[in-house]
Amino acid sequence: MDGFIEEIKNFWIVLVFLFLGYFILQFDIVAFWAYKIFLFGVLPILSTAVLGYTAHAFWLHYVQANFISGIEWVLLEIVPPRDVVRSPKAMELFLTNALYHMSKKGGLETYWQGAVWFWFSLEIVSIEGQVHFYIRTPSRVKGLIETQMYAQFPQAQVKVVEDYTLAVDKITPDSKWNLWGCEFKLVKPDVYPIKTYVDFGLDKDPKEEMKVDPISPVVELFGSIGKGEQMWVQIVVTPSKKEYPEHAHFWQDTHDWIKEGEEQILKALKEFTNTRERVDKTISKEVRSPDFMKPMMEGAGRKMLKVGFDTGIRACYVAKKEDFNINNRRNLRLIFRQYANPYVNELTRINSTQADAFGTNFIANYIPLSKVKIMRLADRMLLEYREREFFHPPMRHKIHFPWPISPMIFPNFFHHHINVLNSEEIATLWHFPGQILKVPTLERIESKEASPPTNLPI
């Protein structure tokens, strides 16, 4: 008997767990207490966290919208000089000095005042064939833009003008205007550049008659349209603060576009990296990338050496209904083909205001959008172009529901796509054409208009 008791003492823990297991299964105590813990412990904490996050998002959106509503905007027309002898490098220097307004915002500025970084819109516009260059800017930065423009192009003229988009009224089936628009994004990751003016040899100051300027096709197309037609292109920029997740989960840390570029390069080279262990137990790596990857690696390395801008690109073809030419719509969506370097990167069209706009949806593939819905897409494109909207959109852009729920709540609109382009790429997309381009509808001036010096003797 004593031996039996000793055996029980040695295995008393096992017996206790067996007894508890039987008791739990018999009376379902685990489910009861799990329900209690979730209902009175986990659920209140989880609900508070979700409500707190939602309230924070709505408050930040409200204070930022209030701050933005107080910004006074001006539209500056830049009339290039008669003879542009400087390369796009001068425009790149202008963009870096005049538009790269990056600053640290404190908690009071961010969460109470709603302060945001300024953004700018670089625009090429044709009004019935007359080509114009515009910059839309906060009025506080107007003086800096003027001085930096004159520093690079002393013979240019900068003047304040009315917003040309206000002449086009709301796009409806009954309005006199028709609009087709689209946005553009990079096909590959942001670190890989499009073809820039350096690739066209414009950084080496070739003879004027030998220059191949990639912006010439854009200006020529814009100058070819007729009465009642307009073409607009805007490149909206702000210093890059685009964040990329460290991992695939939203709660992980984030990094900037430079770090993301490094990771993309290492990912591309991983297949061509050999790792081996030396005799002294150290690890050596040898990368033998094929020659066809050389342009991609060199382009990525060159892009990361210059300042980056978060960039959104949008284009619109606007015309009176009786003058609307569908061929010009097709021509407009191809205006960036000359910047394509397919193995490295290129710009592709997205978010077009046409019947196949929601082509990824099953229903849209078989039931064309009605004219009313297409007009609604066009009118929203007009409004977003007029607001130069990319970085601080309405709340509907920040609430993502899966299809088909989202179209029921927010019908017929697109989410924007923002890429990072560096100063070299933006200067390639927006600069004054050289002397070789003789488009009569591109306004130029013979000399700079300026007021007399303030220190002249009286």
URFEN-V497533 format. One record per backbone hydrogen bond with DSSP energy under -1.0 kcal/mol. CO is the residue of the C=O (numbers start at 1). NH is the residue of the N-H. Records with the same first field share a line. If there is no record, write none. Layout:
CO: NH ; NH
//
This chain:
1: 5
2: 6
3: 7
4: 8
5: 9
6: 10
7: 11
11: 15
12: 16
13: 17
14: 18
15: 19
16: 20
17: 21
18: 22
19: 23
20: 24
21: 25
22: 26
23: 27
24: 28
28: 32
29: 33
30: 34
31: 35
32: 36
33: 37
34: 38
35: 39
36: 40
37: 41 ; 42
38: 43
42: 46
43: 47
44: 48
45: 49
46: 50
47: 51
48: 52
49: 53
50: 54
51: 55
52: 56
53: 57
54: 58
55: 59
56: 60
57: 61
58: 62
59: 63
60: 64
61: 65
62: 66
63: 67
64: 68
65: 69
68: 71
72: 139
74: 137
75: 161
76: 135
77: 159
79: 157
80: 445
87: 90
88: 92
89: 93
90: 94
91: 95
92: 96
93: 97
94: 98
95: 99
99: 101
100: 102
106: 110
107: 111
108: 112 ; 113
109: 115
120: 237
121: 136
122: 235
123: 134
124: 233
125: 132
126: 231
127: 130
130: 127
131: 443
132: 125
133: 78
134: 123
135: 76
136: 121
137: 74
138: 141
139: 142
141: 145
142: 146
143: 147
144: 148
145: 149
146: 150
147: 151
148: 152
149: 153
153: 156
157: 79
159: 77
163: 166
164: 167
165: 168
172: 175
176: 321
178: 319
180: 317
181: 353
182: 315
183: 350
185: 348
189: 192
196: 200
197: 202
198: 201
201: 204
207: 210
208: 211
213: 216
215: 219
216: 220
217: 221
218: 222
219: 223
221: 224
226: 229
228: 320
229: 128
230: 318
231: 126
232: 316
233: 124
234: 314
235: 122
236: 312
237: 120
238: 310
244: 255
249: 252
253: 246
255: 244
256: 260
257: 261
258: 262
259: 263
260: 264
261: 265
262: 266
263: 267
264: 268
265: 269
269: 272
270: 273
272: 288
274: 286
276: 284
278: 281
282: 278
284: 276
286: 274
290: 293
291: 294
293: 297
294: 298
295: 299
296: 300
297: 301
298: 302
299: 303
300: 304
303: 306
307: 423
308: 240
309: 421
310: 238
311: 419
312: 236
313: 184
314: 234
315: 182
316: 232
317: 180
318: 230
319: 178
320: 323 ; 324
325: 329
326: 330
327: 331
328: 332
329: 333
331: 334
332: 335
334: 337
336: 339
337: 340
339: 195
341: 344 ; 345
345: 341
346: 187
348: 185
350: 183
352: 354
354: 357
356: 359
358: 361
361: 365
363: 366 ; 367
370: 374
371: 375
372: 376
373: 377
374: 378
375: 379
376: 380
377: 381
378: 382
379: 383
380: 384
381: 385
382: 386
383: 387
384: 389
394: 397
395: 398
402: 405 ; 406
405: 409
406: 410
419: 311
421: 309
422: 426
423: 427
424: 428
425: 429
426: 430
434: 437
439: 442
441: 131
445: 82
//
